[in-house]
Amino acid sequence: MAIDREALAGFLRLRRDSLQPEDVGLHRGQRRRTEGLRREEVAALSHMSADYYARLERGDGPLPSEQMIAAIAQGLHLTIDERDHLFRLAGHEPPPRGAAGDHIGPGMLRIFDRLGDTPAEIVSELGETLRQTPLGIALTGDTASLRGPERSIGYRWFSDPRTRELYAEDEHDYLSRLWVSGLREVIARRGPRSRAAAIADDLHAQSAEFREIWETHEVGLRPHETKRFVHPDLGALELTCQSLLDPEQSQALLVYTAIPGSESHEKLRMLSALAPRVAV
């Protein structure tokens, strides 16, 4: 499959012109004259240089990798069909749809982009963090940048003892059972050759605790609505977790809030001082 540079450039320009700053969580500004997004804004949203993106729009850029095209598709808030079309224009086969893919639908992203003052994250069915708000990073650490099986909190729970430090100790036993139960359910849905099955095989080899819980065949456990965190700087926080599900992609948007007037509510306000600055 060969790249169609002219069609690729035209599609990128069209999609950029159709988006407004508010659509992607950016401020418009008083002196703005551009109808849609600026090239440098799309580049920043796609985590690449403005020059690289501009050359793609001009039709004279290098052959973009699958990772670059996936990043642009997410930065432009493309639908799944639009993402697949972009991949084909760039000379690549589209990635798998559904649970095996990381692409976040534009509707979910529009909600996420409006949560800049709230701890929130988008996660896969394997507990892989796909996106975090700045306050989400301040609460749980930068887990969206992890790669490989470590992306899954269930995997880290059994392979890296530091993962448990963020959660109240008296809930560790239940959370261990919860991750194993959830992984077993995903394997039943996705099959013995799925990423979930590979994670289970890996943990069987690493963790005696995992093996012991796995043998109970427990399913149906669900997360508690109230999450009890132990933040390294702020101490104990009790937060309510509300979730919005995207069944097509098997992803969930998790939003963490605290009861107004509570100690945890005040600590959430303090959390903003620890949040990373966003460049766009």
N, C-alpha and C positions, 0 to 999 in steps of 0.2 A: 504494500500500500504506500503510495507516494504522497508527499505533502503537496497541497494545493495552496501556494503562497498567496495568490491573489484573493481567493475565496476566504482563506484564513484571515487575512488582513481586513477584508470587508466585514466579515462577521464580528471580529473584535471591535471595530469602530462602531458598528451598529449597536452592539450590546452596551458599549461604554456610553454612547450618546443617549441611550434609553434609560440609563440609571441616574437618579438624583442623589445628592449627598445623603439626604435623609433616609434613602432606601438601604444604605449600607452603614448607617450609624455615624456618619460624619456631619460636622457643622457646615452650613452653607457659607456663612461669612457675608459681610455687607458689600464687598467689592467684586463679588463673583459675576463673571460675564459668560462663562462656559455654560452651555445648555445642559450637558450631561456631566459625567465625571471627567476630571483631568487625567491625562495619561499617567502622571506621577502618582495620582491617588490610586488608580488601579494597580500600578506597580507595587505600591506600598501594601495594599490589601492582599496582593499575591506574593508578598515577601520576595521580591526580586528588584533589580535595579531599574530605574526609569528608562535608561538607555536601552537595556535589553528589551523591555516591553515595547518601546517606541519603534525599534527596528522590526519587531514582529508586525506591528500595525502598518509599517511602510512596505512590508513584503520583502525586505532584504536582510532579515535577521538569520541567525544560525538555526539549524534544525533543532526545534525544541524537544526536550526529553518528555517522557510520560509524566515525570514528577512536575515539570514546569507547566505542562498543560493542565494537570490536575489542580495545581495551585491557582492558575488563571481562572479555571472554571469555578473554583470556590470564591475567588476574589470578585468575580463578576456576578455572583449569586445565580448561576445558571441552574435551570431545571435538569433533571436526569437526561431527558431527551436532548437538550441543548448541549450538555456536557459530552454526550456520546458523539454528537455531530462535530463538536470542536475537536475531539480526539481524531476522528476520521479525516477532517480537513488537515490536521497536522501529521497525517501519515501513520497513525497508531490505531491499534484495536482498542475499543473502549474497555475500561475495567469492568469487573463484574458488578451487577446491581445487587441491591438488597443488603443482607447482613454482612457479606464479605467485603463491601465497599465502605470507604470513608467519606464519600461525598455527602454533604449536608444540604437538604432541600432549602430553597430560598425562603419558604414560609417560616421554617424553623429559625433560619438565620435572621430574618427580619425581627422576630421576637427577641432573639438573643442580643442583637445589636442595640436594643433599647434597655438593656439591663446593666449599663456601665457602672451604676452605683450599687450593685447587688452582687454578692457571691453567686455565681452560676457556672454551669458547665454542661456541655453536650457529650454524652457517653454512648458507646456502642453496647450491644447486648453482652459483650464480654467484659464490660467495665473499663473499656479503653477511653480515655479522655481525648475527645477530638477538638474541642474548643473550650477555653476558659475566659471568663471576664477577668480584668485586673484584680478585683476583690476575690475572685475564685482562686487565683494564683496565690494571693496573700493568705488565704485560708488553708489551702491544702498543698501548696507548693506547685511548681511548674511540672505537672504530669502530662501535659499535652505534647511536650517535646520528647518524651520517651519513645523508644523504638523497640521492635521485636516483642517477645512475650511479656517483657517488663511493662509494656503499655497497659496491661490488664491489672487492675488492682487486686483481683483474686489471685493472680500469679504472684504479685509482689507480696501479698499477705503471707504466703507460705515460703517464699524464697528469700525475702529480705525483712528481718525482724524490725528494722527501723520503721516500716510501714505502719506497724501497730501502735507506735508512739503517739499518733495523732488521734487515737480513739480511746474512750474511757475503758480502763482495764477490765471492769466487771462485765463488759459487753464482748470481750474478745472471743469467748467460747461460742456465743451465738453468731458472731460475724464469721467465724471459721466455718460453722455449719451452713451459714447463708451462702457463702461463696461456693462451697462444694455443691450444695443443692442447686444453685443457679447454673453452674457449669454442667452438671449432669443433665439438666433440662435443655440446655442449648445443644449439647451433643445429641440428644434424642431428636431434636428438630433438624440439625444440620448433617448428622451422619458421622460415621467413623473416620472419614478422611477430612474432616473439617478442622479449622484452626482451633476450635474448642477441644477437639479430641487430642490434638497435638499438645496443647497446654496440659491436659489431664495426664498424658503419658509422661511429660516432662516432670510434673509435680509428683507423680507416683515414684519416680526415680530419686527425687530430692527429699521428700518430706514424709516422715513416719506419721505425723499428725494427719496429713492429707490422706494417706492410705487408710488410716483407722476410720476417719469420718466417711470416706468413700464407701467403705464396706457396709455402712448402715443403710445405703440406698435411700436416703432421706430426700424428699422433693417437696415443693410447695411452700418453702419458707419465703417470706417477703420482708423487705427492709422495714424497720420501724420508721414511723413518720417523723419522730423526734430523733435527731442525730446529736450525739454527745461527743464533741471534739475536745481535744486537749492541745491548744495552740502553744507553740514554743515561747511566744512572747506575751500572749494575753491570757493564758491559762484555760480554764474550763469554759466551754460555750455550749448551750443547749439551743439548737436551731431546728426549725421546722423545714422539712424538705418537701417541696411540691414538684411534681413531675408532669411533663407534657410528652406524650409518646408519638413517634412517627412510625406507624406499623410497617410502612412500605420499606423503610431503611433500617428498621429495628434499632432505632436510636431514641434516646430520651434526653430532654432538657430538664436539668435539675436546678431548682432555684432555692436558695437557703435564706430564710428570714428568721427573725426573733420576735418574741412578744413585746410590743411597745411598753416601755417603762421598766423592762427587766434588765438585770445586770448584763445578760448576753446582748441585748439590744444596744446598750452603751458600748460594749466591746466591739460590736460590728461597726459602729461609727468610728472607733479608734482604728479599725482594720484598714481604713482608707489610707492612713498614713504609711502603711506598710506595702501598699499596692504598687506594682511597677507602673511607670509612666508609659502611655501608649503614644507611639510616634505618629499615628495617622488620626 
